[in-house]
């Protein structure tokens, strides 16, 4: 059993762990097939309030790390492998009066075997809540473009399938649709049981692997052809099978909304700074892409820390009216300095906080701090300066503003705030240096064209990626966030395929999706197979790569 603390302060920023409550209970929360976007509002709220979150697989950590999910500061994740460990962890937490969430794949009562856990809690006289989730038995067929509406449908979960395939199993319906969750090594038994239940081997079937993820693969075949469709697949892999006469290639092609997304299956490389916003990968994933972040910049303390030390003392002594954060790295730099001298987020008491970028706001929230001022739309220093209040000696007791920044950041914001009447102390809080090279496997994938696209969000990421990993292969689609970044790509010998119409993460992702959709339409119009850029024949790197 592994236990991971998260955060260092409670919601009020006191630095204390979440407090116990008299109404402590265990909430069994359905997580759906694995896509965080399918969590219900009730599930998101329960996770946000939980003091302890119990999971039974490492895959659930990806759900908790999703940008849509907020964890309570000081909450902890407990990963338990066995039912007894899970029960022990639940009883331990709830006996302390803590709010506990137990994450269950799919729907707790339809897909999860939580009977023993609920019974143990009931015997100990603790309250239990259940928050239903989307079941993979209904979600995966929809992701595969199979409509269940208007048909008699029999759902066979993994536990039921294991029972039914045994000698004491029950026959399945001889008509309508059957949805079966099973492992690959049981597919032959699935076929045999369906035939024994009155289904012909010629009956249509759809088998889906990795349902609801960007690795999803669906195969339309027949009941008898199912074993051949998974002949080279890991025998332990979980799959979903839909069997029924109402299925057809034409119907599924018309309803294939998921695997026909413009970037479905594309492997997209995102060279990033440590400050990287979650908006870009989230948007690309909405279009069906698989994203890999490669850090290109790391953060180090300034070479001469005396000015930063003086500014931190000034924060504590009430020297400033405002602290302005333009990056999550700046938030971390200030936090590290405060913690070094034994202070927590209460050091911000009496100060007004301004911030730009989602990642900056999130870094503040992790310490229980909420900014007083953020731009409503575009996230930039210009947008912040446009809404920043002018100094008014009748209203503002102090006229100083503290702006911690990177050594390579421009001082334009300081000039704009000074023009509003503020005395700005622009302080280098951290240095940015080139990150260490990525693993050899990633470097090889970059150079040999195994990525379908690479998206550059700044000129710095272009220079640093080439410096630590080499140039992307000529078949890799290159997307740049703006003309200046595109120019830097060209200076490094890269042909730019996509330039965002405006310098935002959303516009960059949308532009790449538009490019992929146009490329797909052109291939179809020419009667050529629609393949990803990484599937083109690679004959090594282009000259100079």
C-alpha positions as a printed Julia matrix, in Angstrom:
545×3 Matrix{Float64}:
   0.0     0.0     0.0
   1.43    3.38   -0.97
   0.39    6.65    0.6
   1.02   10.02   -1.02
   0.46   13.36    0.76
  -0.71   16.21   -1.43
  -0.29   19.86   -0.54
   0.94   21.52    2.61
  -1.91   23.65    3.82
  -5.63   23.56    4.4
  -8.15   25.7     2.52
  -7.36   28.63    4.77
  -3.64   28.29    4.2
  -2.86   27.44    7.82
  -0.5    24.61    7.0
  -2.6    22.15    9.01
  -4.05   18.88    7.63
  -7.77   18.66    6.85
  -9.85   18.54   10.01
 -12.08   15.68   11.1
 -15.86   16.07   11.01
 -18.68   14.51   12.97
 -20.36   13.52    9.7
 -17.36   11.63    8.35
 -18.34    9.02    5.79
 -17.05    6.98    2.88
 -18.22    7.97   -0.58
 -17.9     5.32   -3.28
 -17.36    7.35   -6.44
 -17.72    5.91   -9.93
 -14.98    7.14  -12.29
 -16.4     5.88  -15.58
 -14.21    4.16  -18.19
 -11.21    6.36  -17.33
 -11.87    9.68  -19.09
 -11.91   12.44  -16.4
 -14.38   14.34  -18.56
 -17.02   11.72  -17.75
 -16.94   12.33  -14.0
 -20.2    13.71  -12.64
 -20.37   17.06  -10.83
 -21.11   15.15   -7.64
 -17.94   13.08   -8.15
 -15.78   16.17   -8.73
 -17.23   17.82   -5.61
 -16.64   14.72   -3.47
 -13.03   14.44   -4.63
 -12.43   18.14   -3.95
 -13.67   17.79   -0.35
 -12.02   14.48    0.51
  -9.31   14.23    3.12
  -8.3    10.76    1.92
  -8.77    9.21   -1.51
  -8.44    5.44   -1.81
  -7.65    3.9    -5.21
  -6.95    0.35   -6.35
  -4.86    0.96   -9.5
  -2.14    3.42  -10.61
  -4.29    4.37  -13.63
  -6.62    6.27  -11.29
  -3.82    8.71  -10.48
  -4.15   10.04  -14.04
  -7.77   10.93  -13.29
  -6.77   12.8   -10.13
  -4.01   14.64  -12.03
  -6.42   15.93  -14.68
  -6.69   19.75  -14.88
 -10.44   19.55  -14.21
  -9.81   18.0   -10.78
  -8.96   19.99   -7.66
  -7.74   18.2    -4.55
  -8.09   19.55   -1.04
  -4.75   20.91    0.22
  -3.32   18.32    2.57
  -5.39   15.48    1.12
  -3.69   12.14    0.63
  -3.96    9.38   -1.95
  -3.76    5.81   -0.69
  -3.21    3.08   -3.27
  -4.14   -0.39   -2.04
  -3.78   -3.61   -3.98
  -6.02   -5.98   -2.01
  -9.58   -5.82   -0.73
  -8.4    -6.22    2.85
  -5.95   -3.32    2.51
  -8.7    -1.15    1.06
 -11.09   -1.96    3.91
  -8.37   -1.31    6.47
  -7.54    2.07    4.94
 -11.22    3.08    4.75
 -11.9     2.11    8.37
  -8.74    3.85    9.58
  -9.64    7.14    7.88
 -13.33    7.22    8.74
 -12.61    6.3    12.38
 -10.51    9.48   12.53
 -13.56   11.46   11.41
 -12.16   12.17    7.94
 -14.18   12.43    4.73
 -13.08    9.55    2.52
 -13.55    8.9    -1.18
 -13.13    5.42   -2.62
 -12.68    5.62   -6.39
 -14.25    2.74   -8.34
 -13.81    2.15  -12.05
 -17.05    2.52  -13.98
 -20.15    2.48  -11.79
 -19.76    1.25   -8.18
 -22.72   -1.15   -8.17
 -22.7    -2.16  -11.84
 -18.96   -2.6   -12.46
 -17.32   -2.51   -9.03
 -17.17   -5.35   -6.54
 -17.67   -3.17   -3.45
 -20.02   -5.42   -1.47
 -17.4    -6.54    1.05
 -16.21   -2.98    1.61
 -19.73   -1.63    2.16
 -20.51   -4.51    4.54
 -17.38   -3.89    6.6
 -18.27   -0.21    6.97
 -21.89   -1.03    7.85
 -20.82   -3.52   10.53
 -18.59   -0.81   12.02
 -21.59    1.57   11.95
 -20.13    4.08    9.49
 -22.14    5.93    6.83
 -21.74    5.1     3.16
 -22.69    7.19    0.11
 -22.61    6.02   -3.5
 -22.06    8.41   -6.41
 -22.92    6.57   -9.63
 -20.53    6.69  -12.56
 -20.72    6.04  -16.29
 -20.39    2.31  -16.87
 -17.91    1.13  -19.53
 -20.56   -1.43  -20.52
 -22.64    1.4   -22.0
 -19.94    4.02  -22.63
 -17.48    1.92  -24.64
 -20.07    0.87  -27.27
 -20.94    4.56  -27.69
 -17.26    5.43  -28.09
 -17.13    2.7   -30.74
 -20.08    4.2   -32.62
 -22.6     1.5   -31.62
 -26.09    2.74  -30.79
 -27.84    0.79  -28.03
 -31.03    2.79  -28.36
 -34.18    0.96  -29.39
 -32.78   -2.55  -28.85
 -33.04   -5.17  -26.16
 -29.6    -5.02  -24.54
 -28.01   -7.52  -22.16
 -24.99   -6.23  -20.22
 -22.46   -8.83  -19.09
 -19.82   -7.45  -16.73
 -16.47   -9.08  -16.1
 -17.64  -10.9   -12.98
 -20.84  -12.12  -14.69
 -18.89  -13.17  -17.76
 -16.48  -15.22  -15.65
 -19.44  -16.97  -13.98
 -21.44  -17.49  -17.18
 -18.49  -18.94  -19.07
 -18.04  -21.59  -16.41
 -19.91  -24.89  -16.47
 -22.53  -23.42  -14.11
 -23.12  -20.29  -16.2
 -26.42  -18.91  -17.41
 -27.34  -18.73  -21.11
 -27.31  -15.3   -22.75
 -30.14  -13.76  -24.77
 -30.63  -15.31  -28.21
 -31.75  -11.99  -29.75
 -31.0    -8.29  -29.39
 -27.61   -6.9   -28.41
 -25.16   -8.38  -25.93
 -22.36   -6.25  -24.45
 -19.63   -8.3   -22.79
 -16.65   -7.13  -20.76
 -13.96   -9.8   -20.82
 -10.26  -10.47  -21.09
  -8.66  -11.49  -24.36
  -7.85  -14.98  -23.09
 -11.59  -15.6   -22.57
 -12.71  -14.55  -26.08
 -13.02  -18.13  -27.36
 -15.21  -18.98  -24.37
 -17.31  -15.86  -25.07
 -17.87  -17.05  -28.63
 -18.69  -20.59  -27.5
 -21.16  -19.41  -24.86
 -22.88  -17.02  -27.29
 -23.24  -19.85  -29.84
 -24.59  -22.2   -27.17
 -27.11  -19.46  -26.29
 -28.47  -19.51  -29.86
 -26.26  -17.04  -31.73
 -24.85  -18.02  -35.16
 -21.11  -17.53  -35.73
 -21.98  -15.28  -38.68
 -23.66  -12.75  -36.41
 -22.01   -9.27  -36.53
 -19.75   -8.25  -33.64
 -17.61   -5.26  -32.67
 -14.58   -5.68  -30.42
 -13.08   -2.58  -28.76
  -9.74   -2.32  -27.02
  -8.73    0.61  -24.75
 -12.29    1.9   -24.94
 -12.79    5.6   -24.25
  -9.09    6.45  -24.58
  -7.07    7.9   -27.45
  -5.56    4.41  -27.88
  -8.98    2.97  -28.7
  -9.15    0.42  -31.51
 -12.49   -1.01  -32.7
 -12.8    -3.93  -35.09
 -16.03   -4.88  -36.88
 -16.13   -8.62  -37.49
 -18.39  -11.61  -36.83
 -18.94  -13.66  -33.71
 -16.81  -16.44  -35.17
 -14.11  -13.97  -36.24
 -13.56  -12.52  -32.76
 -10.64  -14.79  -31.76
  -8.69  -13.88  -34.9
  -9.16  -10.15  -34.2
  -7.18  -10.43  -30.95
  -4.7   -13.12  -31.99
  -1.66  -10.91  -31.23
  -3.07   -9.04  -28.21
  -1.95   -9.45  -24.59
  -4.15  -12.25  -23.16
  -4.77  -10.3   -19.93
  -6.04   -7.16  -21.68
  -9.61   -6.12  -20.94
 -11.85   -5.71  -24.0
 -15.51   -4.97  -24.73
 -17.52   -6.96  -27.26
 -20.9    -6.08  -28.74
 -22.79   -8.92  -30.45
 -26.02   -8.59  -32.41
 -27.75   -8.77  -35.76
 -28.57   -5.05  -35.69
 -24.9    -4.16  -36.17
 -23.5    -3.31  -39.58
 -20.4    -1.64  -41.04
 -22.55    1.11  -42.59
 -24.34    1.97  -39.35
 -21.16    2.02  -37.3
 -19.34    4.15  -39.9
 -22.08    6.78  -39.7
 -21.93    6.85  -35.91
 -18.14    6.59  -35.55
 -17.79    9.99  -33.88
 -14.8     9.19  -31.66
 -12.25    7.41  -33.82
 -12.99    9.89  -36.63
 -11.8    12.91  -34.6
  -9.23   14.9   -36.62
  -6.28   14.09  -34.35
  -7.44   10.66  -33.19
  -4.46    8.44  -32.49
  -1.95   11.21  -33.27
   1.06   11.26  -30.98
   1.82   14.91  -30.27
   5.03   16.15  -28.67
   4.75   19.25  -26.49
   8.13   20.79  -25.61
   7.29   22.77  -22.49
   8.5    25.06  -19.82
   7.96   24.12  -16.18
   5.13   26.67  -16.27
   3.27   24.84  -19.01
  -0.5    25.32  -19.03
  -2.75   22.26  -18.98
  -4.98   23.95  -21.56
  -2.96   22.85  -24.59
  -2.77   19.09  -23.9
  -6.39   19.1   -22.74
  -7.57   20.7   -25.99
  -5.44   18.38  -28.12
  -6.85   15.38  -26.25
 -10.35   16.67  -27.0
  -9.44   16.22  -30.67
  -8.26   12.64  -30.0
  -4.5    13.17  -29.65
  -2.1    11.44  -27.27
   0.26   14.02  -25.79
   3.76   13.72  -24.38
   5.25   16.67  -22.51
   9.02   17.07  -22.69
  10.49   19.63  -20.27
  12.89   21.99  -22.03
  13.47   24.44  -19.18
  14.26   23.97  -15.51
  14.32   26.5   -12.7
  17.28   27.46  -10.52
  17.77   30.12   -7.82
  19.17   33.51   -8.91
  22.95   33.83   -8.83
  22.68   36.77   -6.43
  19.75   36.03   -4.06
  20.13   39.14   -1.86
  17.52   41.2    -3.75
  14.98   38.37   -3.53
  15.69   37.92    0.19
  15.11   41.63    0.76
  11.82   41.51   -1.14
  10.58   38.54    0.9
  11.35   40.41    4.11
   9.46   43.36    2.65
   6.4    41.15    2.09
   6.41   40.05    5.71
   7.01   43.58    7.04
   4.19   45.16    5.02
   6.32   46.98    2.46
   4.04   46.19   -0.5
   0.42   46.73   -1.48
   0.47   44.22   -4.37
   2.39   41.1    -5.37
   2.1    40.34   -9.1
   2.74   36.79  -10.33
   3.24   36.23  -14.06
   4.19   32.54  -13.82
   3.77   29.5   -11.62
   7.56   29.41  -11.28
   7.44   32.83   -9.61
   4.83   31.48   -7.16
   7.09   28.55   -6.35
  10.17   30.75   -5.96
   8.4    32.96   -3.41
   6.9    29.95   -1.64
  10.29   28.26   -1.3
  11.78   31.42    0.2
   8.91   31.75    2.7
   9.15   28.09    3.74
  12.91   28.44    4.18
  12.32   31.01    6.92
   9.51   28.97    8.49
   6.51   30.86    7.09
   3.4    29.62    5.31
   0.73   31.2     3.11
  -0.39   33.47    5.95
   2.53   35.68    4.89
   0.19   36.91    2.11
  -2.25   38.29    4.69
  -2.96   41.97    3.98
  -1.48   41.83    0.48
  -3.39   41.99   -2.77
  -2.43   39.36   -5.32
  -2.57   39.65   -9.12
  -1.85   36.73  -11.48
  -1.98   35.63  -15.08
  -2.21   32.14  -16.57
  -4.17   29.13  -15.33
  -1.0    27.4   -14.12
  -0.12   30.41  -11.94
  -3.57   30.49  -10.34
  -3.36   26.74   -9.73
   0.07   27.07   -8.08
  -1.37   29.71   -5.73
  -4.41   27.53   -4.99
  -2.13   24.65   -3.98
  -1.03   26.85   -1.09
  -4.55   28.03   -0.26
  -4.14   31.47   -1.9
  -6.71   33.01   -4.25
  -5.65   35.99   -6.43
  -7.59   39.25   -6.16
  -7.07   40.18   -9.81
  -6.77   38.11  -13.01
  -7.55   39.11  -16.62
 -10.96   37.78  -17.71
  -9.89   36.66  -21.2
  -6.44   36.8   -22.78
  -3.71   35.84  -20.34
  -0.8    38.22  -20.86
   1.06   40.98  -19.05
  -0.62   43.51  -21.37
  -4.07   42.18  -20.43
  -3.2    42.39  -16.74
  -1.85   45.93  -17.08
  -5.06   46.95  -18.88
  -7.19   46.1   -15.82
  -4.68   46.93  -13.08
  -5.94   49.82  -10.89
  -4.03   53.08  -10.9
  -2.42   54.16   -7.63
  -4.69   56.4    -5.59
  -3.04   57.99   -2.56
  -6.47   58.46   -1.0
  -7.3    54.74   -1.17
  -3.98   52.91   -1.26
  -1.95   53.03    1.97
   1.2    51.77    0.22
   2.36   52.48   -3.33
   4.79   49.6    -3.87
   4.32   46.54   -6.07
   6.51   43.41   -5.88
   6.96   41.58   -9.22
   9.07   38.39   -8.92
  10.1    37.15  -12.36
  12.5    35.01  -14.38
  15.89   36.28  -15.45
  14.85   36.11  -19.13
  11.46   37.82  -18.67
  10.97   41.32  -20.06
  10.32   44.32  -17.82
   7.42   45.69  -19.9
   4.87   45.01  -17.14
   6.91   47.02  -14.64
   6.95   49.98  -17.01
   3.18   49.8   -17.49
   2.52   49.6   -13.74
   4.89   52.5   -13.12
   2.88   54.54  -15.61
  -0.15   53.89  -13.39
   1.63   55.57  -10.48
   3.02   52.51   -8.69
   6.57   52.11   -7.42
   7.54   48.73   -8.84
  10.23   46.46   -7.42
  11.04   44.12  -10.29
  13.03   41.25   -8.77
  14.66   38.22  -10.41
  13.19   35.35   -8.42
  14.63   32.47  -10.44
  16.81   31.62  -13.41
  15.69   29.49  -16.34
  18.21   27.01  -17.69
  18.02   24.34  -20.35
  16.55   21.1   -19.03
  18.31   17.76  -19.09
  17.83   15.66  -22.26
  14.74   13.42  -22.32
  15.16    9.62  -22.17
  16.94    7.95  -25.1
  13.67    6.36  -26.24
  12.03    9.79  -26.55
  15.03   11.28  -28.37
  14.95    8.39  -30.82
  11.21    8.86  -31.38
  11.74   12.56  -32.1
  14.51   11.99  -34.62
  12.95    9.01  -36.41
   9.46   10.43  -36.91
   7.48    8.41  -34.4
   5.65   11.58  -33.32
   2.92   12.77  -35.65
   3.26   16.41  -34.64
   5.22   18.75  -32.42
   3.72   21.98  -31.07
   5.99   24.86  -30.1
   4.64   27.5   -27.71
   7.69   29.8   -27.77
  11.02   30.34  -29.48
  12.73   29.16  -26.31
  11.09   25.75  -26.56
  12.28   25.45  -30.17
  15.89   26.24  -29.33
  15.96   24.09  -26.22
  14.27   21.04  -27.76
  16.73   21.02  -30.66
  19.54   21.48  -28.16
  18.59   18.62  -25.83
  16.93   16.14  -28.21
  17.73   17.04  -31.83
  15.47   18.14  -34.68
  12.13   16.47  -35.29
  11.92   14.22  -38.38
  10.84   15.8   -41.68
   7.56   13.82  -41.62
   6.57   15.27  -38.24
   4.03   18.08  -38.56
   5.41   21.27  -36.99
   2.96   23.72  -35.38
   3.96   27.11  -33.96
   2.01   29.43  -31.68
   2.86   32.53  -33.69
   5.02   34.08  -36.47
   8.01   34.71  -34.21
   8.09   31.1   -33.02
   7.62   29.92  -36.63
  10.6    32.05  -37.67
  12.74   30.42  -34.98
  11.65   26.98  -36.26
  12.78   27.9   -39.77
  16.11   29.22  -38.44
  16.67   25.73  -37.04
  15.86   24.01  -40.34
  12.27   23.03  -39.56
   9.47   23.39  -42.1
   6.44   24.9   -40.36
   3.08   23.4   -41.35
   0.79   25.23  -38.93
   0.83   28.72  -37.39
  -1.86   29.63  -34.88
  -3.97   32.64  -35.96
  -3.54   34.1   -32.46
  -0.95   33.31  -29.78
  -3.04   31.15  -27.44
  -2.96   27.46  -26.54
  -6.54   26.97  -27.72
  -5.88   28.6   -31.09
  -2.75   26.46  -31.56
  -4.61   23.21  -30.84
  -7.53   24.24  -33.08
  -5.18   25.12  -35.94
  -3.44   21.73  -35.74
  -6.83   19.96  -35.72
  -7.92   21.97  -38.79
  -4.7    20.98  -40.55
  -5.25   17.3   -39.75
  -8.88   17.42  -40.93
  -7.89   19.06  -44.24
  -5.09   16.53  -44.7
  -7.54   13.68  -44.12
 -10.04   15.1   -46.61
  -7.31   15.5   -49.25
  -6.17   11.9   -48.83
  -9.75   10.65  -49.14
 -10.34   12.81  -52.24
  -7.24   11.3   -53.87
  -8.39    7.77  -53.01
  -5.41    7.23  -50.75
  -5.51    5.57  -47.31
  -5.78    7.91  -44.34
  -2.61    7.33  -42.37
  -0.97    9.42  -39.69
   2.27   11.29  -40.46
   4.2     8.82  -38.3
   2.92    5.93  -40.47
   4.59    7.24  -43.61
   7.64    5.31  -44.72
  10.67    6.67  -42.94
  14.07    6.51  -44.6
  16.05    8.14  -41.85
  16.38   11.79  -41.04
  16.59   14.59  -43.55
  20.03   16.08  -44.24
  21.25   18.1   -41.3
  18.92   16.36  -38.82
